[in-house]
Amino acid sequence: MDRTYLVICFVTGCFYLVIVPPFQVPDEPNHFYRAYQISTGQIWSARQDDLWGGDLPRSLPATVEGAAGLPGYDPNQKVSIHDIVGALSRPLRPGRTIFVHFPNTALYSPAPYVPQAAGILFGRVLGLSPLTLLYLGRLANLVIAALLCAYAIKITPVFSAVLFLTAAMPMFIYEAASVSPDALTDALSLLFIALVLRRGFDSGEALQRTDLALLAGVAAALGLCKNVYAILALLVFLIPADRFGTRARYLGCCISICLLSFASSFAWILSVNRQYMPYLGAPSPDQPLGFILAHPLVFGKMIVFNLGGYSVFYVRSLVGHLGWADTPLPAALIAAYVAALCAAGIAGGRGLISRRTRLLFAAVAAAAIVLVVTSQFFIATPEGSSSIDRAQGRYFIPLAPLLFFTLANDALAARLGLGRLQRWLPAFTAATLGLALVFVVRRYYLP
């Protein structure tokens, strides 16, 4: 299945890479600025008065405004192919700089921008135009995400169809074929899950130092990509203690891997803490933290109301809410994809999923979901608001497989005849991605 996925992801991803207009993926302009900044060796962004960003070539913001215009969240707003082609010839002129403000990405760790920055660096060495740099960053992002996900699908002994479907969702491919850091974050999440599943449900071989190093490295990278996903490191406790040799070594290694993930995230937060500025009208971090500590029950109710009120939106935008969240896919297509994921979860356990394992999947997923919603309270909810601003369903991509893992039921799979599920996955995902691309074309190019 891994080779099939690689072909589907790369072929359809290349179509998305070219057809999706420049800077028409959520926050792609600001991600492009941050990736370019990192490609020049600037690990930390700079602050200028109340602005947060860095000195970049003037041609970059000019290209953002000229290639496809700034996003208007208006489905009637179309892009001009003539403008895009014209922007391809705009010279970079790296010596002519201006301070560019990109507050929501300036504080991001460089970790999730490594593929994009590498592609941009390659183009800068060749002296290519800003828009060409964007496409090279998109291509590098797509290639790395595809390779990581294909490897994850290859090594997992259980739930390979769930990982396949998650990594082939329209929303996943849409972001993988952009310069969004979500691509590497999602791919690393799936890889970490697959590494845990491999050692948790394989033939029973003892873990080697290379296994532990890989688990620790991916866990640390996840903490650097987005701090809320550091909690996925807790999945390492799924690996049986006998694979570590002794109980003491089991506890020591698992706790160390978790602490490393949390520490990497915390270290980056500390490094940029003094430069933090509120974004989207949110208060400084001390105020929402004080509210949570003073009113934990009230905050708990706000979380419940958020998840209940936006549950349908979260599911739809998990699978495919394209454009700047202004191009939803049809409800029937979303329902079919969710049904496929449920079927894959039911049939994917191979009789190896115990009650304890199921509970750990559910607990980690629930905790991570709460953290995602809580992060919105810190960064996007205005002070004094009685509700938490909604998150995007794409934020739940790294967590989605865990929820479908809990459905594993071999008896039900046999009754439903799901034994041949994997045979139709390639055709189903390719057709879904093709249909989603039709809606992108209609959104941006057709009157």
C-alpha positions in Angstrom: 0.0 0.0 0.0 2.9 2.4 0.6 4.0 2.5 -3.0 0.4 3.0 -4.1 0.0 5.8 -1.7 3.2 7.4 -2.8 2.0 7.4 -6.5 -1.4 8.8 -5.6 -0.1 11.5 -3.2 2.7 12.7 -5.6 0.7 12.7 -8.8 -2.4 14.3 -7.3 -0.3 16.6 -5.1 1.5 17.9 -8.2 -1.8 18.8 -9.7 -2.8 20.6 -6.6 0.6 22.3 -6.4 0.1 23.8 -9.9 -3.6 24.4 -10.0 -4.2 25.9 -6.5 -3.3 29.6 -7.1 -0.4 31.1 -5.3 -1.0 32.0 -1.6 -4.5 30.5 -1.6 -3.9 28.0 1.2 -4.6 29.2 4.7 -1.9 31.6 5.9 0.3 30.7 2.9 1.6 34.3 2.4 2.9 34.5 6.0 4.2 30.9 5.8 6.1 31.8 2.7 7.7 34.8 4.5 8.7 32.7 7.4 10.1 29.9 5.2 12.1 32.4 3.2 13.4 34.0 6.4 14.6 30.6 7.6 16.2 29.8 4.2 18.5 32.8 4.8 19.6 31.4 8.2 17.4 33.6 10.4 16.1 31.2 13.0 14.4 33.8 15.1 12.2 36.6 13.7 12.6 40.3 14.7 10.3 42.8 16.3 10.0 46.4 15.1 7.8 48.5 17.4 4.4 46.7 17.3 5.3 44.7 14.2 6.7 41.2 14.3 8.5 39.7 11.2 11.7 40.5 9.5 13.6 42.2 6.7 12.7 40.5 3.4 13.1 41.4 -0.2 10.5 43.9 -1.3 9.6 41.6 -4.2 8.1 39.1 -1.8 5.1 41.1 -0.6 4.8 42.6 -4.1 4.5 39.1 -5.5 1.9 38.1 -2.9 -0.3 41.0 -3.8 0.3 40.7 -7.5 0.2 37.0 -8.2 -3.3 36.2 -7.0 -4.3 39.1 -4.7 -4.9 38.9 -1.0 -7.5 36.4 0.1 -11.0 37.9 0.3 -12.9 34.8 1.6 -15.3 35.5 -1.2 -16.1 32.5 -3.5 -16.9 35.0 -6.3 -13.4 36.4 -6.2 -11.4 34.7 -9.0 -7.8 34.7 -9.9 -6.1 35.7 -13.2 -3.8 33.2 -14.9 -2.3 36.1 -16.7 -1.3 37.7 -13.4 0.2 34.4 -12.2 2.3 33.9 -15.3 3.4 37.5 -15.2 4.5 37.2 -11.6 6.8 34.3 -12.5 9.2 36.7 -14.2 9.4 39.2 -11.3 13.1 39.4 -10.2 13.9 38.6 -6.6 16.4 41.4 -6.0 17.4 40.1 -2.5 19.3 43.3 -1.7 16.3 45.6 -1.7 14.6 44.8 1.5 11.7 46.0 3.6 10.4 45.0 7.0 7.5 42.6 6.5 4.9 41.9 9.3 3.8 38.3 9.6 2.8 38.0 13.3 1.0 34.6 13.3 4.0 32.7 11.8 6.9 34.8 13.1 7.1 32.9 16.4 6.9 29.4 14.7 9.9 27.1 15.3 12.0 26.6 12.1 11.4 22.8 12.4 8.2 22.5 10.3 9.6 24.8 7.7 12.7 22.7 6.9 11.5 21.2 3.6 10.1 24.5 2.3 13.2 26.5 3.3 15.4 23.9 1.6 13.4 24.3 -1.7 13.5 28.1 -1.4 17.2 28.0 -0.7 17.8 25.9 -3.8 15.9 28.5 -5.9 17.7 31.4 -4.3 21.0 29.9 -5.3 19.8 29.8 -8.9 18.5 33.3 -8.7 14.9 32.4 -9.4 11.9 34.7 -9.0 9.8 34.9 -5.8 6.9 33.0 -7.3 9.2 30.2 -8.5 10.6 30.0 -5.0 7.0 29.4 -3.7 6.5 26.5 -6.1 9.9 25.0 -5.2 8.9 25.3 -1.5 5.6 23.6 -2.3 7.3 20.8 -4.2 9.8 20.1 -1.4 7.0 20.1 1.2 5.0 17.6 -0.9 7.9 15.3 -1.5 8.9 15.0 2.2 5.3 14.7 3.4 4.6 11.9 0.9 7.8 10.0 1.7 7.1 10.2 5.5 3.5 9.1 5.1 4.4 6.3 2.7 7.0 5.0 5.2 4.4 5.2 8.0 2.0 3.1 6.0 4.7 0.6 5.1 5.9 -0.1 8.7 2.6 -0.3 10.6 1.3 -3.8 11.3 -2.2 -2.6 12.0 -4.5 0.2 10.8 -2.6 0.8 7.6 -5.8 1.6 5.8 -6.6 4.3 8.4 -3.2 5.9 7.9 -3.6 5.6 4.1 -7.0 7.4 4.2 -5.8 10.1 6.6 -2.8 10.9 4.6 -4.9 11.0 1.4 -7.6 13.3 2.6 -8.2 16.3 0.3 -7.3 18.6 3.2 -4.0 16.8 3.9 -2.9 16.9 0.2 -4.1 20.5 -0.2 -1.7 21.5 2.6 1.1 19.1 1.6 1.2 20.8 -1.8 1.7 24.2 -0.2 4.3 25.8 2.1 2.2 25.3 5.2 4.1 23.8 8.2 1.0 21.7 8.8 2.2 19.2 6.1 5.4 18.2 8.0 3.6 18.3 11.4 0.8 16.0 10.1 3.3 13.6 8.4 5.5 13.4 11.5 2.4 12.7 13.6 1.4 9.8 11.4 5.0 8.5 11.4 5.2 8.6 15.2 1.9 6.7 15.5 3.2 4.1 13.0 6.4 3.7 14.9 4.5 3.0 18.1 2.2 0.6 16.3 5.1 -1.3 14.8 6.8 -1.9 18.1 3.5 -2.4 20.0 2.0 -5.0 17.7 4.9 -6.6 15.8 6.5 -10.0 16.3 7.8 -9.1 19.7 11.4 -8.3 19.0 13.2 -6.2 21.6 13.7 -2.5 20.9 17.1 -1.5 19.6 18.9 1.7 20.3 18.0 2.9 16.7 14.3 2.3 17.5 14.5 4.4 20.6 16.5 7.1 18.9 13.9 7.3 16.1 11.0 7.5 18.5 12.8 10.1 20.5 13.8 12.2 17.5 10.3 12.2 16.0 8.7 13.0 19.3 11.1 15.9 19.8 10.4 17.2 16.3 6.7 17.0 17.0 7.1 19.2 20.0 9.0 21.7 17.9 6.4 21.7 15.1 3.4 22.5 17.3 3.4 22.2 21.0 -0.1 20.8 21.4 1.0 17.6 19.5 3.8 16.9 22.0 1.1 14.9 23.9 1.2 12.3 21.2 4.4 11.1 22.8 2.3 9.4 25.5 1.4 6.8 22.9 4.8 5.3 23.5 3.3 3.6 26.6 1.5 1.3 24.1 4.7 -0.6 23.5 4.8 -3.6 25.8 7.2 -3.5 28.7 8.9 -6.7 27.7 10.2 -5.1 24.4 12.4 -2.9 26.6 13.9 -5.8 28.6 13.0 -4.7 32.1 10.2 -2.8 33.7 12.6 -0.1 34.9 14.0 0.4 31.4 10.5 0.5 30.0 9.4 3.3 32.4 12.7 5.2 32.0 12.6 5.1 28.2 8.9 6.0 27.9 9.1 8.8 30.4 12.3 10.2 28.7 10.7 10.2 25.3 7.7 12.1 26.6 9.8 14.6 28.5 12.0 15.1 25.4 8.9 16.0 23.4 7.5 18.4 26.0 11.0 19.9 26.7 11.6 20.7 23.0 8.3 22.5 22.8 8.9 24.3 26.1 12.4 25.3 25.1 11.2 27.0 21.9 8.4 28.8 23.8 10.9 30.2 26.3 13.2 31.3 23.5 10.4 33.5 22.0 8.5 34.3 25.2 9.8 37.9 25.5 8.8 38.6 21.9 5.2 37.4 22.2 2.5 39.8 21.0 -1.3 39.1 21.1 -2.8 38.1 17.7 -6.3 38.5 16.4 -7.4 40.6 19.4 -6.4 37.9 22.0 -5.0 39.0 25.3 -1.5 38.2 26.6 -1.1 34.6 27.8 -1.3 35.5 31.5 -5.0 36.6 31.2 -6.5 33.5 29.7 -4.3 31.3 32.0 -5.6 33.3 35.0 -9.2 32.8 33.9 -8.7 29.0 33.5 -7.1 28.7 36.9 -9.8 30.8 38.6 -12.8 29.3 36.7 -11.9 25.7 35.7 -15.6 24.5 35.6 -16.7 27.5 33.5 -13.8 26.9 31.1 -14.7 23.2 31.0 -18.2 24.1 29.9 -16.8 26.4 27.2 -14.8 23.5 25.8 -17.8 21.3 25.7 -20.0 24.0 24.0 -17.2 24.6 21.5 -16.9 20.9 20.6 -20.7 20.5 20.5 -21.4 23.7 18.6 -18.7 23.2 15.9 -18.6 19.4 15.7 -20.1 19.3 12.2 -17.7 22.1 11.0 -14.8 20.3 12.5 -15.6 17.0 10.7 -16.2 18.8 7.3 -13.0 20.9 7.6 -11.0 17.9 8.7 -11.7 16.1 5.4 -11.9 19.1 3.1 -12.6 22.8 3.6 -10.3 24.1 0.9 -9.3 27.5 -0.2 -9.1 30.0 2.7 -11.8 27.8 4.4 -14.2 29.1 1.8 -14.5 26.1 -0.5 -16.3 23.3 1.4 -16.6 19.9 -0.3 -20.2 18.5 -0.6 -21.6 16.9 2.5 -22.1 13.6 0.7 -18.4 13.4 -0.2 -17.4 14.2 3.4 -19.8 11.6 4.7 -18.5 8.9 2.3 -14.9 9.7 3.4 -15.7 9.5 7.1 -17.6 6.2 6.5 -14.5 4.9 4.8 -12.3 5.9 7.7 -14.8 4.2 10.1 -14.7 1.0 8.0 -10.9 1.1 8.0 -10.9 1.5 11.8 -13.3 -1.4 12.3 -11.3 -3.8 10.1 -7.8 -2.6 10.9 -7.1 -4.1 14.4 -6.4 -7.7 13.3 -7.5 -8.9 16.7 -4.7 -7.2 18.5 -6.4 -4.2 20.1 -7.1 -4.7 23.8 -9.4 -2.6 26.1 -6.3 -0.9 27.6 -5.0 0.0 24.2 -8.4 1.3 23.1 -8.6 3.5 26.2 -5.2 4.9 25.7 -6.0 5.8 22.1 -9.2 7.5 23.3 -7.5 9.3 26.2 -4.6 10.7 24.2 -7.0 11.8 21.4 -9.4 13.5 23.9 -6.5 15.3 25.7 -5.1 16.5 22.4 -8.5 17.7 21.2 -8.9 19.7 24.4 -5.4 21.2 24.0 -6.2 22.3 20.4 -9.4 24.0 21.5 -7.6 25.5 24.5 -4.9 26.9 22.2 -7.7 28.9 20.4 -8.6 30.4 23.8 -5.1 31.7 24.1 -4.4 32.9 20.6 -7.7 33.7 18.9 -10.4 34.5 21.5 -10.8 38.1 22.4 -10.7 39.0 26.1 -14.1 38.9 27.8 -15.6 36.5 25.2 -18.0 34.0 26.7 -17.1 31.4 24.1 -14.0 30.0 22.5 -13.3 30.9 18.9 -13.6 27.8 16.7 -10.5 25.9 15.6 -10.1 24.5 12.1 -10.8 20.9 11.4 -7.3 20.5 9.9 -5.8 21.0 13.3 -7.3 17.6 14.2 -5.6 15.6 11.4 -2.8 14.3 13.6 -5.3 13.1 16.1 -8.0 11.6 13.8 -6.4 8.2 13.4 -6.5 7.5 17.1 -10.3 8.1 17.1 -10.8 5.6 14.3 -8.5 3.1 16.0 -10.9 2.8 18.9 -13.5 1.3 16.5 -11.5 -1.9 15.9 -13.9 -4.8 15.9 -13.0 -8.0 14.0 -16.4 -9.6 14.5 -18.2 -6.6 13.1 -15.7 -6.3 10.2 -16.5 -9.9 9.3 -20.2 -9.3 9.4 -19.9 -6.2 7.2 -17.5 -7.9 4.8 -14.7 -5.5 5.2 -12.0 -8.0 4.4 -11.3 -6.6 0.9 -11.4 -2.9 2.1 -7.8 -2.2 1.0 -8.5 -3.2 -2.6 -10.7 -0.2 -3.3 -8.8 2.4 -1.3 -6.6 3.6 -4.2 -9.6 4.1 -6.5 -11.6 5.7 -3.8 -9.0 8.2 -2.7 -7.9 9.1 -6.2 -11.5 9.8 -7.2 -12.1 11.9 -4.0 -9.0 13.9 -4.6 -10.0 14.4 -8.3 -13.4 15.6 -7.3 -12.0 18.0 -4.7 -9.7 19.4 -7.4 -12.8 20.1 -9.6 -14.2 22.2 -6.8 -10.9 24.1 -6.5 -10.9 24.9 -10.2 -14.5 26.0 -10.0 -13.8 28.2 -7.0 -10.8 30.0 -8.5 -11.1 29.9 -12.2 -14.7 29.5 -13.4 -17.2 32.3 -13.4 
